[in-house]
Amino acid sequence: MEVTVEKQQTNVAKVQFTVPKEDFDKAYRQGIQQMRQRARLKGFRPGKAPVQLIEKHHGAEIQDDVKQHFLRQAYSKAVEDNSLRPMAHPRIQKDDTDLSEDGSFAMEFEISLRPDIEVSGYQGMEIESELEPVTGVNVEEALEEFRRQQSRTEEAEGGIQEDGLALCTVQFLHGEDEVFRREGLRLSPQTAPPGVDGDAFKEALVGKGAGDRVELDMTLPDTLPDEEKRGQAGQCVVEITQAFNMVPPTDEELCELLDVEDADALRAKVRESLEESSQERENNRIETALLDRLIESCEAELPEPVLEEQTQTRLNALAQRLSQSGMPEEEIEKELENQKATAREEAHKGLKALLVVETLGEKEDLMVTQEDIQAELQSIAARNQTGVDEVRKYYAENNLGQQMAIELLERKVRKYLREQAKVTEPS
C-alpha cells in the first residue's frame, strides 16, 4: 500500500493511499473465508456454505470491512511515518470509499493536526486567597443539620411539629370534580403541594394528627393531565392517616456515632470536616482561576473541521434537550440559529483548554499512568457500589477511556498550577 502525505494548509494534512487490486482481493478473500467459518445459513453447517452464497449475503459487508481495514492502516502509517499529531480522527463518508475501475482501492482524506501552542508564565502565578475561617456558628449549624439528618421518627401524639412528617391522602378538586388523588404521600409542613401557599399550608398542618382533614385554596398545577383545568382555582384536601415528629439524637448519641469521646471532641471533628471542605472548595476555585487565566493568555489556531464538528456536537445536544422539553421543531431551529455563535465560542474555548492541558502535561511530564486509571476505576466503582470490572467494561463499551485519561490529566495540571502559584492573603 502506497501512502503519501501533503500538508496543504496550517494544521491540516492531506493523505492519499492506493491499495493494488491483488492486495485488496486477497484481503477480501480472507474476509470471505472468515465469514464462512462463522456464518449460519439455512441448510449448511458453519464452514460448509458455498463461497458464492456467502458473497451474496455478506459480500458488501465484508468489502466495507476491508476498506475500513486499509483506511486504518493508511491513517496509522501516515501518522507514524510523518510524525503527525492528529487532533481528531478523520470522518470518512461511505460514498468516498468506492473501488476504482481497475479493482484497486484508492482514496484521500484529511487529518486535522494539533496546532503548536506556547504555554509559559504558569509558574508562580499570583492569586489572592478567598478562604474563609470556620466559625463557631458554622460548627453549630453543621451539627444541627447533622442532627436533622440522623433524626428518627416517632408518632406525633400532640400533633405534627414544623419539622414533622405525615402520611396523607391528597386530593385536588375543581368545584365538585376530583382532578387528582394520591394515597400514601409523605408530606412535611415545610413543603406544600404545588399550587398551595406555603405559609398557609404550614399553619394548617402544624398541630394536626392522624384522622384530621385540611382544606386549602389552591391554583391547580400545570402538570395536570386535563389541560383545561391547569391554572384554575381549586381546593387541596389533605387527610392525615399517620403523623410523625422527628426526634434528633443527643450529643451523647452523636459522639457514639462519630466515635469521639465527648461534646468538645464532637465539635472539633465537625470543625475539622468543615475546614477540609472549605479548603477543597478554595483549592478548586484557585485551580479554575489559574487555568482560565493560562488558557486566556495562549494563542491557538484551531483546525476548522474540528472546531465545526465540536460546534455541531453542542448544537445537537441543545436540540435534543429542547425537543425533550416539548419545544416545537420550528422554534428549535430558530433557537439553534440564535445559539450558533455561542456554541462555536464554547467549542473554541473547550478545544483550546484541551490543548493547554495536554501541552503543559507534556512539558512538565505530568503523565497519566495505569495506576492512575486503576485508582479512578476503583473510585467510580465505590461511589456507584459496583465492581471495578463492571466499570471498566462500561467505559470500554462506550469508548470513554480517552475521556477519562483527559480528565485525569486535567486534574494533575490543575493541581500543578495551584502548587506552583503564589497564594497571597487578602490585602
C-alpha positions, 0 to 999 in steps of 0.5 A, spaced: 500 500 500 502 506 497 501 512 502 503 519 501 502 525 505 501 533 503 500 538 508 496 543 504 494 548 509 496 550 517 494 544 521 491 540 516 494 534 512 492 531 506 493 523 505 492 519 499 493 511 499 492 506 493 491 499 495 493 494 488 487 490 486 491 483 488 492 486 495 485 488 496 482 481 493 486 477 497 484 481 503 477 480 501 478 473 500 480 472 507 474 476 509 470 471 505 473 465 508 472 468 515 465 469 514 464 462 512 467 459 518 462 463 522 456 464 518 449 460 519 445 459 513 439 455 512 441 448 510 449 448 511 453 447 517 458 453 519 464 452 514 460 448 509 456 454 505 458 455 498 463 461 497 458 464 492 452 464 497 456 467 502 458 473 497 451 474 496 449 475 503 455 478 506 459 480 500 458 488 501 459 487 508 465 484 508 468 489 502 466 495 507 470 491 512 476 491 508 476 498 506 475 500 513 481 495 514 486 499 509 483 506 511 486 504 518 492 502 516 493 508 511 491 513 517 496 509 522 502 509 517 501 516 515 501 518 522 507 514 524 511 515 518 510 523 518 510 524 525 503 527 525 499 529 531 492 528 529 487 532 533 481 528 531 480 522 527 478 523 520 470 522 518 470 518 512 463 518 508 461 511 505 460 514 498 468 516 498 470 509 499 468 506 492 473 501 488 476 504 482 475 501 475 481 497 475 479 493 482 484 497 486 482 501 492 484 508 492 482 514 496 484 521 500 482 524 506 484 529 511 487 529 518 486 535 522 493 536 526 494 539 533 496 546 532 503 548 536 501 552 542 506 556 547 504 555 554 509 559 559 508 564 565 504 558 569 509 558 574 508 562 580 502 565 578 499 570 583 492 569 586 489 572 592 486 567 597 478 567 598 478 562 604 474 563 609 475 561 617 470 556 620 466 559 625 463 557 631 456 558 628 458 554 622 460 548 627 453 549 630 449 549 624 453 543 621 451 539 627 444 541 627 443 539 620 447 533 622 442 532 627 436 533 622 439 528 618 440 522 623 433 524 626 428 518 627 421 518 627 416 517 632 408 518 632 406 525 633 401 524 639 400 532 640 400 533 633 405 534 627 411 539 629 414 544 623 419 539 622 414 533 622 412 528 617 405 525 615 402 520 611 396 523 607 391 522 602 391 528 597 386 530 593 385 536 588 378 538 586 375 543 581 368 545 584 365 538 585 370 534 580 376 530 583 382 532 578 387 528 582 388 523 588 394 520 591 394 515 597 400 514 601 404 521 600 409 523 605 408 530 606 412 535 611 409 542 613 415 545 610 413 543 603 406 544 600 403 541 594 404 545 588 399 550 587 398 551 595 401 557 599 406 555 603 405 559 609 398 557 609 399 550 608 404 550 614 399 553 619 394 548 617 398 542 618 402 544 624 398 541 630 394 536 626 394 528 627 392 522 624 384 522 622 384 530 621 382 533 614 385 540 611 382 544 606 386 549 602 385 554 596 389 552 591 391 554 583 391 547 580 398 545 577 400 545 570 402 538 570 395 536 570 393 531 565 386 535 563 389 541 560 383 545 561 383 545 568 391 547 569 391 554 572 384 554 575 382 555 582 381 549 586 381 546 593 387 541 596 384 536 601 389 533 605 387 527 610 392 525 615 392 517 616 399 517 620 403 523 623 410 523 625 415 528 629 422 527 628 426 526 634 434 528 633 439 524 637 443 527 643 450 529 643 451 523 647 448 519 641 452 523 636 459 522 639 457 514 639 456 515 632 462 519 630 466 515 635 469 521 639 469 521 646 465 527 648 461 534 646 468 538 645 471 532 641 464 532 637 465 539 635 472 539 633 471 533 628 465 537 625 470 543 625 475 539 622 470 536 616 468 543 615 475 546 614 477 540 609 471 542 605 472 549 605 479 548 603 477 543 597 472 548 595 478 554 595 483 549 592 478 548 586 476 555 585 484 557 585 485 551 580 479 554 575 482 561 576 489 559 574 487 555 568 482 560 565 487 565 566 493 560 562 488 558 557 486 566 556 493 568 555 495 562 549 494 563 542 491 557 538 489 556 531 484 551 531 483 546 525 476 548 522 473 541 521 474 540 528 472 546 531 465 545 526 464 538 528 465 540 536 460 546 534 455 541 531 456 536 537 453 542 542 448 544 537 445 537 537 445 536 544 441 543 545 436 540 540 435 534 543 434 537 550 429 542 547 425 537 543 425 533 550 422 539 553 416 539 548 419 545 544 416 545 537 421 543 531 420 550 528 422 554 534 428 549 535 431 551 529 430 558 530 433 557 537 439 553 534 440 559 529 440 564 535 445 559 539 450 558 533 455 563 535 455 561 542 456 554 541 462 555 536 465 560 542 464 554 547 467 549 542 473 554 541 474 555 548 473 547 550 478 545 544 483 550 546 483 548 554 484 541 551 490 543 548 493 547 554 492 541 558 495 536 554 501 541 552 503 543 559 502 535 561 507 534 556 512 539 558 512 538 565 511 530 564 505 530 568 503 523 565 497 519 566 499 512 568 495 505 569 495 506 576 492 512 575 486 509 571 486 503 576 485 508 582 479 512 578 476 505 576 476 503 583 473 510 585 467 510 580 466 503 582 465 505 590 461 511 589 456 507 584 457 500 589 459 496 583 465 492 581 471 495 578 470 490 572 463 492 571 466 499 570 471 498 566 467 494 561 462 500 561 467 505 559 470 500 554 463 499 551 462 506 550 469 508 548 470 513 554 477 511 556 480 517 552 475 521 556 477 519 562 485 519 561 483 527 559 480 528 565 485 525 569 490 529 566 486 535 567 486 534 574 494 533 575 495 540 571 490 543 575 493 541 581 500 543 578 498 550 577 495 551 584 502 548 587 506 552 583 502 559 584 503 564 589 497 564 594 497 571 597 492 573 603 487 578 602 490 585 602 
